């Protein structure tokens, strides 16, 4: 997977995130926004989410919108995009 363009790696990572749970339409739109930012930023953490989406309530509101799963989403993305090599 290391030779895929980064946008394709993001798309692949998001497939796993979309399968985590039965996301609502609103949750799915937020996840899509995260994915679009990730293509440009490479790394998204809670601080980045808080800053980038400050006008929309930041990480606190996004976590609430995602049913308390923001950390799971961010960890899932990081794990899929940057797997640890043994």
C-alpha positions in Angstrom: 0.0 0.0 0.0 3.0 2.3 0.4 3.2 3.0 -3.3 -0.4 4.3 -3.6 -0.9 8.1 -4.0 -1.8 9.6 -0.6 -5.4 10.5 -1.7 -6.0 6.8 -2.5 -4.5 5.8 0.9 -6.9 8.3 2.5 -9.9 6.8 0.6 -8.9 3.3 1.6 -8.5 4.4 5.3 -12.0 6.0 5.1 -13.5 2.8 3.9 -12.5 1.2 7.2 -13.9 4.2 9.2 -17.2 4.1 7.3 -17.5 0.4 8.2 -16.9 1.1 12.0 -20.5 1.7 12.7 -23.8 2.7 11.0 -23.1 6.4 10.7 -26.0 8.8 10.3 -26.1 11.2 7.3 -24.8 14.1 9.4 -22.0 11.9 10.9 -21.0 10.8 7.4 -20.8 14.4 6.1 -18.4 15.2 9.0 -16.3 12.2 8.2 -16.2 13.3 4.5 -15.0 16.7 5.7 -12.3 15.1 7.8 -11.2 13.1 4.8 -11.0 16.1 2.6 -8.8 17.9 5.1 -6.6 14.8 5.6 -5.7 14.7 1.9 -4.2 18.2 2.4 -2.8 18.0 5.9 -1.4 14.4 6.1 -2.0 14.2 9.8 -5.2 15.1 11.7 -5.3 15.0 15.5 -7.7 16.5 18.0 -5.8 19.8 18.1 -6.0 20.1 14.3 -9.7 19.3 14.3 -10.3 21.8 17.1 -8.5 24.6 15.1 -9.8 23.7 11.6 -13.4 23.3 12.6 -13.5 25.9 15.4 -16.3 27.8 13.7 -18.3 24.5 13.7 -17.8 23.7 17.3 -14.3 22.2 17.1 -13.4 18.8 18.4 -15.8 18.8 21.3 -18.9 19.2 19.1 -17.5 16.8 16.4 -16.9 14.2 19.1 -20.5 14.7 20.3 -21.8 14.5 16.7 -19.9 11.3 16.1 -21.3 9.7 19.3 -18.1 10.0 21.3 -16.1 8.2 18.6 -13.7 11.0 17.4 -10.7 9.4 19.1 -11.6 6.0 17.5 -11.9 7.7 14.1 -8.6 9.6 14.4 -6.8 6.4 15.7 -8.3 4.4 12.9 -7.2 6.8 10.3 -3.7 7.0 11.7 -3.4 3.2 11.9 -4.6 2.7 8.3 -2.4 5.5 6.9 0.7 5.0 8.9 0.8 1.3 9.9 3.6 0.3 12.2 6.3 -1.7 10.6 7.6 -4.6 12.7 
